[in-house]
Amino acid sequence: MANEALHESGTYFGKQGKLFEKQGESTDLALMVDALAQEESTPWDASRIRDALIIETGVDPATAEGIALEVEDELLRYERGHVTTT
């Protein structure tokens, strides 16, 4: 999937991924996504929203990227530490 390729190449989509490139403890800064049904948490990744929009709705990549970045901006603006997948 495109998301895996982004991480393998060492590049990130969105602002949150850049937190993990810095040295030191990033846990306090990282936005986590809770998948309640599976009881697991994963770091926020705007590319997952972008990819889901492209695959599930057929929206063009530029529009999907814009939406994903707007979602990320809103989450960071409201200082959300966790979001759920539901």
TORZA-189883 format. One line per field, with one value per atom (N, C-alpha, C): x, y, z; residue number from 1; residue in three letters; atom name. Coordinates in Angstrom, 3 decimals, padded with zeros to 6 digits, always signed. Atoms other than C-alpha are relative to their C-alpha. Layout:
// TORZA-189883
px [X	...]
py [Y	...]
pz [Z	...]
num [NUM	...]
residu [ALA	...]
atome [CA	...]
***
This chain:
// TORZA-189883
px [+000.847	+000.000	+000.889	-000.783	+001.149	+000.519	-000.389	+001.283	+001.303	-001.209	+003.914	+001.193	-001.087	+005.990	+000.506	-000.422	+006.025	+000.927	-000.827	+007.445	+001.318	-001.228	+009.980	+000.998	-000.904	+011.392	+000.528	-000.469	+011.838	-000.674	+000.728	+009.411	-001.355	+001.286	+006.201	-000.957	+001.056	+002.915	-000.648	+000.610	+001.461	+001.041	-000.896	+002.941	+000.399	-000.217	+002.671	+001.212	-001.131	+005.256	+001.327	-001.249	+007.940	+000.401	-000.313	+007.688	+000.908	-000.750	+009.200	+001.419	-001.354	+012.279	+000.909	-000.783	+013.374	+000.517	-000.533	+015.561	-000.709	+000.629	+014.248	-001.363	+001.295	+010.856	-001.090	+001.071	+008.038	-001.374	+001.270	+005.337	-000.992	+000.898	+003.904	-000.560	+000.424	+003.623	-000.822	+000.594	+002.337	-001.510	+001.430	-001.297	-000.215	+000.219	-002.515	-001.412	+001.294	-005.365	-000.365	+000.463	-007.339	-001.019	+000.953	-009.013	-000.695	+000.664	-011.531	-000.372	+000.407	-012.732	+001.172	-001.160	-009.207	+000.819	-000.690	-008.090	+001.485	-001.391	-004.894	+000.100	-000.268	-003.339	+001.156	-001.076	-001.213	+000.228	-000.260	+000.481	-000.845	+000.760	-001.494	+000.799	-000.638	-000.746	-000.999	+000.927	-002.477	-000.100	+000.048	-001.589	-001.051	+001.032	-004.017	-001.363	+001.257	-006.905	+000.010	-000.129	-005.654	-000.251	+000.122	-005.349	-001.419	+001.369	-008.766	-000.968	+000.871	-010.427	+000.150	-000.246	-008.811	-000.625	+000.468	-009.665	-001.507	+001.395	-013.089	-000.985	+000.939	-014.583	+000.361	-000.415	-012.596	+000.356	-000.370	-011.691	+001.420	-001.333	-008.652	+001.046	-001.047	-005.303	+000.222	-000.226	-004.915	-001.094	+001.109	-008.363	+000.117	-000.149	-007.778	+001.104	-001.105	-004.460	-000.422	+000.481	-006.088	-000.921	+000.920	-008.839	+000.768	-000.781	-006.355	+000.782	-000.761	-004.241	-000.916	+000.958	-007.327	-000.424	+000.353	-008.336	+001.131	-001.153	-004.822	+000.116	-000.061	-004.824	-001.043	+001.060	-008.149	+000.340	-000.365	-006.941	+001.089	-001.091	-003.763	-000.465	+000.494	-005.610	-000.774	+000.780	-007.947	+000.757	-000.894	-005.008	-000.549	+000.500	-006.558	+001.178	-001.072	-004.220	-000.309	+000.439	-006.254	-001.262	+001.239	-008.894	-000.331	+000.399	-010.893	-000.314	+000.314	-011.541	-001.495	+001.455	-015.284	-000.666]
py [-001.183	+000.000	+001.242	-001.237	+003.575	+000.441	-000.392	+004.185	-000.670	+000.729	+001.477	+000.510	-000.507	+002.802	+001.337	-001.293	+006.259	-000.188	+000.211	+004.938	-000.675	+000.690	+002.658	+000.954	-000.931	+005.517	+001.061	-000.971	+007.613	+001.351	-001.253	+010.333	-000.153	+000.019	+011.272	+000.942	-000.857	+012.769	+000.645	-000.696	+015.408	+000.450	-000.603	+017.142	-000.958	+000.855	+014.418	-000.902	+000.890	+012.110	+000.646	-000.704	+014.763	-000.056	+000.089	+014.424	-001.184	+001.213	+010.957	+000.061	-000.156	+012.171	+000.672	-000.727	+014.310	-000.965	+000.832	+012.843	+000.353	-000.237	+012.515	-000.660	+000.616	+011.515	+000.744	-000.631	+012.201	-000.469	+000.574	+010.294	+001.060	-001.038	+013.418	+000.833	-000.816	+015.119	-000.768	+000.804	+012.252	-000.113	+000.226	+012.055	-001.478	+001.433	+008.496	-000.268	+000.426	+006.732	-001.295	+001.185	+004.245	-000.755	+000.886	+001.359	-000.773	+000.546	+000.527	-001.466	+001.393	-002.742	-000.949	+000.864	-004.137	+000.333	-000.429	-002.346	+000.231	-000.326	-001.022	+001.469	-001.382	+002.388	+000.028	-000.190	+003.490	+001.489	-001.422	+006.799	+000.531	-000.668	+009.261	-000.030	+000.015	+009.002	+000.551	-000.652	+011.448	-000.742	+000.715	+009.262	-001.108	+001.040	+006.603	+000.580	-000.670	+009.087	+000.283	-000.297	+010.191	-001.261	+001.243	+006.598	-000.567	+000.506	+005.589	+000.806	-000.829	+008.536	-000.351	+000.346	+007.618	-001.354	+001.361	+003.907	-000.135	+000.251	+004.052	+000.948	-000.951	+007.158	+000.371	-000.321	+007.508	+001.458	-001.412	+011.120	+000.099	-000.139	+012.436	+000.217	-000.072	+012.314	+001.397	-001.357	+016.107	+000.408	-000.312	+016.503	-000.816	+000.872	+013.533	+000.511	-000.530	+015.013	+001.270	-001.229	+018.386	-000.283	+000.369	+016.779	-000.579	+000.625	+014.678	+001.043	-001.045	+017.739	+000.915	-000.801	+019.718	-000.730	+000.799	+016.883	+000.065	-000.052	+016.831	+001.366	-001.347	+020.618	+000.194	-000.128	+020.444	-000.782	+000.803	+017.650	+000.681	-000.675	+019.544	+001.316	-001.287	+022.858	-000.193	+000.266	+021.334	-000.852	+000.713	+019.567	-001.366	+001.346	+016.132	-000.943	+000.955	+013.524	-001.366	+001.290	+010.541	+000.219	+000.057	+009.944	-001.466	+001.389	+006.809	-000.224	+000.345	+004.983	-000.162	+000.159	+004.830	+001.296]
pz [+000.000	+000.000	+000.000	+000.098	-000.559	+001.359	-001.346	+003.191	+000.414	-000.365	+003.694	-000.788	+000.839	+000.816	+000.516	-000.541	+002.368	+001.187	-001.180	+005.610	-000.345	+000.388	+003.928	-000.625	+000.668	+001.886	+000.957	-000.978	+005.025	-000.113	+000.106	+003.969	+000.655	-000.674	+005.676	-000.692	+000.497	+004.590	+001.208	-001.125	+006.916	+001.001	-000.989	+009.943	+001.109	-001.158	+012.570	-000.167	+000.228	+010.993	+000.308	-000.252	+011.387	+001.471	-001.428	+015.174	+000.290	-000.263	+014.959	-000.539	+000.516	+013.091	+001.025	-000.999	+016.048	+001.054	-001.078	+018.741	+001.294	-001.288	+022.253	+000.053	-000.243	+023.610	-000.756	+000.766	+021.184	+000.457	-000.423	+023.059	+000.441	-000.470	+024.657	-001.144	+001.122	+021.279	-001.014	+001.059	+019.172	+000.156	+000.045	+018.187	-000.258	+000.127	+018.640	-000.507	+000.512	+016.866	+000.704	-000.716	+018.961	-000.844	+000.665	+017.146	+001.108	-001.178	+019.853	-000.156	+000.189	+018.339	+000.210	-000.141	+018.312	+001.242	-001.205	+021.494	-000.235	+000.280	+019.945	-000.387	+000.374	+019.376	-000.984	+000.971	+016.448	-000.178	+000.228	+015.664	-001.158	+001.056	+013.548	-001.291	+001.310	+009.858	-001.009	+000.926	+007.509	-001.322	+001.278	+004.537	+000.012	-000.065	+005.786	-000.360	+000.371	+005.502	-001.499	+001.429	+002.083	-000.829	+000.760	+000.847	+000.064	-000.145	+002.229	-000.860	+000.835	+000.492	-001.476	+001.406	-002.820	-000.337	+000.265	-002.566	+000.183	-000.350	-000.925	-000.665	+000.599	-002.553	-001.425	+001.353	-005.758	-000.220	+000.121	-005.006	-000.562	+000.582	-006.868	+001.099	-001.023	-004.979	+000.583	-000.514	-004.693	+000.980	-000.904	-003.123	+001.278	-001.170	-000.804	+000.914	-000.795	+000.320	+000.737	-000.634	+001.013	+001.174	-001.077	+003.091	+001.179	-001.075	+005.077	+000.789	-000.693	+005.871	+000.807	-000.766	+006.944	+001.267	-001.180	+009.286	+001.019	-000.891	+010.734	+000.677	-000.573	+011.221	+001.089	-001.000	+013.077	+001.269	-001.170	+015.360	+000.816	-000.701	+016.197	+000.613	-000.510	+016.617	+001.300	-001.208	+019.196	+001.008	-000.920	+020.870	+000.404	-000.246	+020.537	+000.143	-000.215	+021.991	-000.569	+000.534	+020.830	-000.826	+000.775	+018.175	-000.208	+000.220	+017.514	-001.471	+001.380	+014.277	-000.209	+000.143	+014.963	-000.362]
num [1	1	1	2	2	2	3	3	3	4	4	4	5	5	5	6	6	6	7	7	7	8	8	8	9	9	9	10	10	10	11	11	11	12	12	12	13	13	13	14	14	14	15	15	15	16	16	16	17	17	17	18	18	18	19	19	19	20	20	20	21	21	21	22	22	22	23	23	23	24	24	24	25	25	25	26	26	26	27	27	27	28	28	28	29	29	29	30	30	30	31	31	31	32	32	32	33	33	33	34	34	34	35	35	35	36	36	36	37	37	37	38	38	38	39	39	39	40	40	40	41	41	41	42	42	42	43	43	43	44	44	44	45	45	45	46	46	46	47	47	47	48	48	48	49	49	49	50	50	50	51	51	51	52	52	52	53	53	53	54	54	54	55	55	55	56	56	56	57	57	57	58	58	58	59	59	59	60	60	60	61	61	61	62	62	62	63	63	63	64	64	64	65	65	65	66	66	66	67	67	67	68	68	68	69	69	69	70	70	70	71	71	71	72	72	72	73	73	73	74	74	74	75	75	75	76	76	76	77	77	77	78	78	78	79	79	79	80	80	80	81	81	81	82	82	82	83	83	83	84	84	84	85	85	85	86	86	86]
residu [MET	MET	MET	ALA	ALA	ALA	ASN	ASN	ASN	GLU	GLU	GLU	ALA	ALA	ALA	LEU	LEU	LEU	HIS	HIS	HIS	GLU	GLU	GLU	SER	SER	SER	GLY	GLY	GLY	THR	THR	THR	TYR	TYR	TYR	PHE	PHE	PHE	GLY	GLY	GLY	LYS	LYS	LYS	GLN	GLN	GLN	GLY	GLY	GLY	LYS	LYS	LYS	LEU	LEU	LEU	PHE	PHE	PHE	GLU	GLU	GLU	LYS	LYS	LYS	GLN	GLN	GLN	GLY	GLY	GLY	GLU	GLU	GLU	SER	SER	SER	THR	THR	THR	ASP	ASP	ASP	LEU	LEU	LEU	ALA	ALA	ALA	LEU	LEU	LEU	MET	MET	MET	VAL	VAL	VAL	ASP	ASP	ASP	ALA	ALA	ALA	LEU	LEU	LEU	ALA	ALA	ALA	GLN	GLN	GLN	GLU	GLU	GLU	GLU	GLU	GLU	SER	SER	SER	THR	THR	THR	PRO	PRO	PRO	TRP	TRP	TRP	ASP	ASP	ASP	ALA	ALA	ALA	SER	SER	SER	ARG	ARG	ARG	ILE	ILE	ILE	ARG	ARG	ARG	ASP	ASP	ASP	ALA	ALA	ALA	LEU	LEU	LEU	ILE	ILE	ILE	ILE	ILE	ILE	GLU	GLU	GLU	THR	THR	THR	GLY	GLY	GLY	VAL	VAL	VAL	ASP	ASP	ASP	PRO	PRO	PRO	ALA	ALA	ALA	THR	THR	THR	ALA	ALA	ALA	GLU	GLU	GLU	GLY	GLY	GLY	ILE	ILE	ILE	ALA	ALA	ALA	LEU	LEU	LEU	GLU	GLU	GLU	VAL	VAL	VAL	GLU	GLU	GLU	ASP	ASP	ASP	GLU	GLU	GLU	LEU	LEU	LEU	LEU	LEU	LEU	ARG	ARG	ARG	TYR	TYR	TYR	GLU	GLU	GLU	ARG	ARG	ARG	GLY	GLY	GLY	HIS	HIS	HIS	VAL	VAL	VAL	THR	THR	THR	THR	THR	THR	THR	THR	THR]
atome [N	CA	C	N	CA	C	N	CA	C	N	CA	C	N	CA	C	N	CA	C	N	CA	C	N	CA	C	N	CA	C	N	CA	C	N	CA	C	N	CA	C	N	CA	C	N	CA	C	N	CA	C	N	CA	C	N	CA	C	N	CA	C	N	CA	C	N	CA	C	N	CA	C	N	CA	C	N	CA	C	N	CA	C	N	CA	C	N	CA	C	N	CA	C	N	CA	C	N	CA	C	N	CA	C	N	CA	C	N	CA	C	N	CA	C	N	CA	C	N	CA	C	N	CA	C	N	CA	C	N	CA	C	N	CA	C	N	CA	C	N	CA	C	N	CA	C	N	CA	C	N	CA	C	N	CA	C	N	CA	C	N	CA	C	N	CA	C	N	CA	C	N	CA	C	N	CA	C	N	CA	C	N	CA	C	N	CA	C	N	CA	C	N	CA	C	N	CA	C	N	CA	C	N	CA	C	N	CA	C	N	CA	C	N	CA	C	N	CA	C	N	CA	C	N	CA	C	N	CA	C	N	CA	C	N	CA	C	N	CA	C	N	CA	C	N	CA	C	N	CA	C	N	CA	C	N	CA	C	N	CA	C	N	CA	C	N	CA	C	N	CA	C	N	CA	C	N	CA	C	N	CA	C	N	CA	C	N	CA	C	N	CA	C	N	CA	C	N	CA	C]
***
